[in-house]
Amino acid sequence: MFGKKLQPNQHLLHYRFSLQNFRLSLIYFLPINKLKASSPRAMWRRSFSTGSHVSSMHMLKEKKWDALVIGGGHNGLTAAAYLARSGLSVAVLERRHIIGGAAVTEELIPGFKFSRCSYLQSLLRPSIIRELELARHGLKLLKRNPSSFTPCLDGRYLLLGPDKELNHSEISKFSKRDADAYPRYESQLERFCKLMDPLLDSPPPETLQGISSLQDRFKNKVHNSAYWTRLLCQAASLGQKDMVDFMDLLLSPASKVLNNWFETDVLKATLATDAVIGSTASVCTPGSGYVLLHHVMGETDGDRGIWSYVYYCWICGMGSVSMAIGNAAKEAGAHIVTSAEVSQLIVEDSGKVNGVLLADGTLVHSSSVLSNATPYKTFMELVPDNVLPDDFSYAIKYSDYSSGTTKINLAVDKLPEFHCCKSIYPGSGPQHTGTIHIGSESMEEINSASQDAVNGLPSRRPVIEMTIPSVLDKTISPPGKHVINLFIQYTPYKPLDGGWDDPAYRESFAQRCFTLIDEYAPEFSSSIIGYDMLTPPDLEREIGLTGGNIFHGAMGLDSLFLMRPVKGWSNYRTPLPGLYLCGSGAHPGGGVMGAPGRNAAQLVLQDFKKKSK
Ligand SMILES: Cc1cc2nc3c(=O)[nH]c(=O)nc-3n(C[C@H](O)[C@H](O)[C@H](O)COP(=O)(O)OP(=O)(O)OC[C@H]3O[C@@H](n4cnc5c(N)ncnc54)[C@H](O)[C@@H]3O)c2cc1C
C-alpha cells in the first residue's frame, strides 16, 4: 500500500483533524493523498467514552463527584477502578482522544497496530492483576522465550531468557566462568526484588502534613514505626553479605556492579541496558544500578524479570493493559471521558480543591482530585498561581525531567535477517522473539553513546532496543508484514546541532538508526514501509510527558521513595487539601506498574472515610 522510499510529496506531517469533537493526531511519513483514508478499525480508539461525547460531558456537569481523575493513563485508570470499587462516584478526564497515556495502542498506518510508547509488560503489580481481575477483563500475556538477543558485528551473538540451560550454553560461548556466575547473579537480584516488593505496594511512611489532631499524629508515628521495623526485619533476613551487595547495587554505577560479576563484554552490555533505559545516565553513573533493579522487579506469570507482549481481543499491544484496567473501572461504575482536557484546578478561597475547569469551559465539581499528569504539569500548569508554598513550587520546578529517549514505530514488509545467525536460524527464529540489542556490544559503546548526549548531540551510534511483537502476535500487522518498535537512546530534547521540528534533521537521525541496524541486518532499511517517530518534544506534546521523560521525572536515587516527587510529599497528598498525585511522578515511579494509582487510591479512601465521619 505504501511506497518503500519517500516520494517528493511525502512529508513529516503533524496532522490533526476534527471528527465530531474527537481529535486524532498522527505523525508519520505518508503521501498526503493517503491521509484521509482512515481505517474503520481506528474507530475503536475513540469508543471508550460512555455514550456520545455530548451526553458524557452532560453527565460530568450534572453532579458533584466524589473524585475526579485528571488523565486516563494506566495509573489514573487504576486509581479510578479502586475508588469506584469502593463505592465512590468517579470520573476520569483524559485530554487525548484515547485512554492509556504512554500505555496505548494506535493504528497509525492502516493494518499496523503500534504500542506507540511502552511496548513490554512486566512491571504491572501482580496485586493489581489479581484484585482488578484483569484476566477476566481481557488481559493476556505473551511470554517471550528467549527474551533477548544481542548480535555482534564479529559474527557472534548472545541469546538470553527464562530457559536456564539456554542461558548457560549461550554465555558459555563467551565465558564458562560467566555462565556459572549468571544463575547466582539472577538469584541475588531475585532476593533484592523480594525485599523491594512491599515497598512498591504501599505509600511511603510519610510524616503527617498540615494541621492534625494528637490522635492522628500518634497513629502516624505508630504506623511509621511499624513500617520501618518490618523493613529492617526484612533487610536483616537478607544477611550481611547480601545487604552490602544490595547497598552496592543501589549506590554504584551499573558498570561497577556488572564488572564485579562478569568478564564478557556482550553479556555485561546486554544487562546494562536495563540500567540506562529511559534515563539520560550512562552505565558509569552512580545510582544507575537502581534503575537496573527497577527493570527486573517485574514478572510474567510469576517468572521474575521476564517481560511479555500483551494481547486483548482485537486491541493488542500495550493499549490492552489500559483497556483491561479501564474496563475494570467502568464495570465498577467509573465514568471515563476522552477529549476532555483539564485546563485548571478550581481552588476555593479556603485553599481547598473544588473541582476542575476543562479547556472547553466546562466546570466539573469534586473536593477530591487525583492528577495522573506529571507533577510539573499538575503544579506548574494546572494549579492556579500563588496557592502553593514557595519551597514546594521550587522543588517541583527544578525536578529533573531530562530525557534522551526517542521511539520509532515501524511497519516493515519482512523480518530483519541478522548476518550473525543467518546460517543457523534462516528466516524467522529465536533471534526475533525477544528484545534485540543493537549498538550494545560493550558497556563502553553504551557509555560513548551517552557521552554524545552529554555534549548536546544525538548519539552518533545510538543504543537501540528493537522488538518485533508481530512475531508472537499475528493480529497487529497484515500477513507477512511486521510491526517493529525501536526504543532509542540518546537524543537530547534540544540538540545543539539542529532541532527536532526540522523534518530534514529528524529524517537524518532516523536514517542514522536504520543504517546502524543495517550493519547487523543488511536489508533492514529497504524493508521499511512507513514509520512514526516520537522524539522528547513529541513525547511531551503528544503524550503529555514533561521534557519527554518517560517516567514523569528521573528515577535517580535522589528522586525515589520519600523523595518522590519531592521531600515531605511522597504519600500522594499535596500541599493543596483535596489534590493528590496518582501517576508515575509519585512513588514508586515510572513504568507500566499501576502502583502509584493503587497506592494513591488507598490514601484518598482513607481521607474520604475521615471526611465522611
Ligand atoms: C517511549 C516509551 C517507552 C516506554 N517503554 C516502556 C515499557 O516497555 N514498559 C514499561 O513498563 N514502561 C515503559 N515506559 C514507561 C511507561 O509507559 C510510563 O512510565 C507509564 O505508562 C506512565 O503511566 P502513567 O499512567 O503514570 O502516566 P501517563 O501514561 O503519562 O498518563 C498520563 C495521562 O494524563 C493525561 N493528561 C495530562 N494532562 C492532562 C490534562 N490537563 N487533562 C486531561 N488529561 C491529561 C495524558 O494525556 C495521559 O493520558 C515507556 C514510556 C515511553 C514514553
PDBQT file of the ligand as one rigid body, heavy atoms in Angstrom, charges set to zero:
ROOT
HETATM    1  C1  LIG A 701       8.657   5.622  24.523  1.00  0.00    +0.000 C 
HETATM    2  C2  LIG A 701       8.330   4.959  25.835  1.00  0.00    +0.000 A 
HETATM    3  C3  LIG A 701       8.605   3.616  26.025  1.00  0.00    +0.000 A 
HETATM    4  C4  LIG A 701       8.332   3.000  27.252  1.00  0.00    +0.000 A 
HETATM    5  N1  LIG A 701       8.510   1.647  27.381  1.00  0.00    +0.000 NA
HETATM    6  C5  LIG A 701       8.054   1.032  28.486  1.00  0.00    +0.000 A 
HETATM    7  C6  LIG A 701       7.943  -0.384  28.521  1.00  0.00    +0.000 A 
HETATM    8  O1  LIG A 701       8.207  -1.076  27.534  1.00  0.00    +0.000 OA
HETATM    9  N2  LIG A 701       7.476  -0.946  29.663  1.00  0.00    +0.000 N 
HETATM   10  C7  LIG A 701       7.110  -0.201  30.768  1.00  0.00    +0.000 A 
HETATM   11  O2  LIG A 701       6.707  -0.772  31.782  1.00  0.00    +0.000 OA
HETATM   12  N3  LIG A 701       7.169   1.144  30.732  1.00  0.00    +0.000 NA
HETATM   13  C8  LIG A 701       7.601   1.781  29.615  1.00  0.00    +0.000 A 
HETATM   14  N4  LIG A 701       7.566   3.139  29.530  1.00  0.00    +0.000 N 
HETATM   15  C9  LIG A 701       7.179   3.928  30.707  1.00  0.00    +0.000 C 
HETATM   16  C10 LIG A 701       5.682   3.888  30.951  1.00  0.00    +0.000 C 
HETATM   17  O3  LIG A 701       4.993   3.815  29.728  1.00  0.00    +0.000 OA
HETATM   18  C11 LIG A 701       5.208   5.123  31.712  1.00  0.00    +0.000 C 
HETATM   19  O4  LIG A 701       6.028   5.339  32.838  1.00  0.00    +0.000 OA
HETATM   20  C12 LIG A 701       3.773   4.917  32.184  1.00  0.00    +0.000 C 
HETATM   21  O5  LIG A 701       2.959   4.455  31.127  1.00  0.00    +0.000 OA
HETATM   22  C13 LIG A 701       3.212   6.205  32.725  1.00  0.00    +0.000 C 
HETATM   23  O6  LIG A 701       1.894   5.937  33.150  1.00  0.00    +0.000 OA
HETATM   24  P1  LIG A 701       1.025   6.998  33.922  1.00  0.00    +0.000 P 
HETATM   25  O7  LIG A 701      -0.364   6.474  33.962  1.00  0.00    +0.000 OA
HETATM   26  O8  LIG A 701       1.656   7.335  35.208  1.00  0.00    +0.000 OA
HETATM   27  O9  LIG A 701       1.090   8.323  33.037  1.00  0.00    +0.000 OA
HETATM   28  P2  LIG A 701       0.792   8.567  31.503  1.00  0.00    +0.000 P 
HETATM   29  O10 LIG A 701       0.774   7.316  30.759  1.00  0.00    +0.000 OA
HETATM   30  O11 LIG A 701       1.735   9.632  31.075  1.00  0.00    +0.000 OA
HETATM   31  O12 LIG A 701      -0.684   9.140  31.511  1.00  0.00    +0.000 OA
HETATM   32  C14 LIG A 701      -0.992  10.445  31.897  1.00  0.00    +0.000 C 
HETATM   33  C15 LIG A 701      -2.264  10.829  31.173  1.00  0.00    +0.000 C 
HETATM   34  O13 LIG A 701      -2.685  12.108  31.616  1.00  0.00    +0.000 OA
HETATM   35  C16 LIG A 701      -3.216  12.794  30.501  1.00  0.00    +0.000 C 
HETATM   36  N5  LIG A 701      -3.200  14.230  30.806  1.00  0.00    +0.000 N 
HETATM   37  C17 LIG A 701      -2.117  15.003  31.019  1.00  0.00    +0.000 A 
HETATM   38  N6  LIG A 701      -2.522  16.278  31.252  1.00  0.00    +0.000 NA
HETATM   39  C18 LIG A 701      -3.878  16.271  31.198  1.00  0.00    +0.000 A 
HETATM   40  C19 LIG A 701      -4.862  17.279  31.342  1.00  0.00    +0.000 A 
HETATM   41  N7  LIG A 701      -4.536  18.559  31.577  1.00  0.00    +0.000 N 
HETATM   42  N8  LIG A 701      -6.168  16.943  31.213  1.00  0.00    +0.000 NA
HETATM   43  C20 LIG A 701      -6.521  15.670  30.978  1.00  0.00    +0.000 A 
HETATM   44  N9  LIG A 701      -5.618  14.674  30.807  1.00  0.00    +0.000 NA
HETATM   45  C21 LIG A 701      -4.314  14.971  30.927  1.00  0.00    +0.000 A 
HETATM   46  C22 LIG A 701      -2.258  12.409  29.377  1.00  0.00    +0.000 C 
HETATM   47  O14 LIG A 701      -2.823  12.636  28.116  1.00  0.00    +0.000 OA
HETATM   48  C23 LIG A 701      -2.056  10.927  29.670  1.00  0.00    +0.000 C 
HETATM   49  O15 LIG A 701      -3.033  10.147  29.036  1.00  0.00    +0.000 OA
HETATM   50  C24 LIG A 701       7.788   3.768  28.313  1.00  0.00    +0.000 A 
HETATM   51  C25 LIG A 701       7.471   5.106  28.107  1.00  0.00    +0.000 A 
HETATM   52  C26 LIG A 701       7.723   5.709  26.878  1.00  0.00    +0.000 A 
HETATM   53  C27 LIG A 701       7.362   7.157  26.666  1.00  0.00    +0.000 C 
ENDROOT
TORSDOF 0
